[in-house]
Amino acid sequence: STDWTVAIGLDQLGQVVQFERWQGDWLATERRLTTLIGQAQAVVDSTGVGDPVCETLEQRCPQIERYPFTSKSKQQLKPTTR
């Protein structure tokens, strides 16, 4: 099976301005993410097979931050209130 990849773009207010979801091989996914992220700041799931993907993306997109989505880290995420 092939996992889904989801990319969500947020504006400065944290509102969703872009949403893309696809299935593809790693090479195509890395290329697509590189194009989508460019020089923007991005948080990328580094869990499991995400870590090698992050290594490649870091070489092409200097503003990415790795984030391990685990049971514990998900509990630490807090919604923002406006």
N, C-alpha and C positions, 0 to 999 in steps of 0.2 A: 504494500500500500504506500501511497505517497501522502505525506502530511500536507496540511494547508499552511500557507504563509499569509499573514495578515499585516498590512502596513496601515497605520492610522496617523494622519497628520493633524496637528493641533495648532491653533493660532495662539497669539500672546495671551488670550483670555482663557485658554484651555478648551476652546470649542472645536469640535471636529470639523475640519475643512477638507479632508481627503480621506477616503477609505478604499483600500484595494485588497482583494483576497484572491489567491490563485494557488494552483498546484503545479509543481515543476521540479526538474532535477536541480541539484545544488548549484551547478554552474549557472544555469539560467536564473535561479533565484538570487544568487550573489550579484549577477549583472543588473538585474532589475532593482534590487535594493540599493546598489551603488548609484544608479540613475535617480531613484526616488529621493535618496538622502542627500546626495551631493555634498555641499558644505554646511548643511543645516545641522543643528543639534539633534541627536536622536538617542533614544534608549532602546537597546536591543536585548532580547531574551538570550541569555548565555547558558541556559539550562541544557544539559545533555549534549546533543549534537550541535547546539547553538554556539558552543564555545569556539570550534574551528571556524564557523561562519564569521564570528566576531573578529577573529584574527585577520581574516582576509579583508573584512570591511574596514577595520582600523587602518589598514595600509592605504585604502582609497578614500576613506571618509574620516578625517581627523577628529570630528566632533562627536563621535559616538561614545556612549557610556554603556558598559555591560551591566545587565541586571539579571541575577539568578531568580527565576520564579519558582520558589519552593513554598511549601505549606507555611513555614515561618515568615518568609519575606512577604507573602501575600497578606498575612494578618497585619503586618507592619505598615502596609499602604493605607493611607488615610484619605478619604475624599476631601476635596477642598470645598469650603463654603464661601459664598459670595454675598 
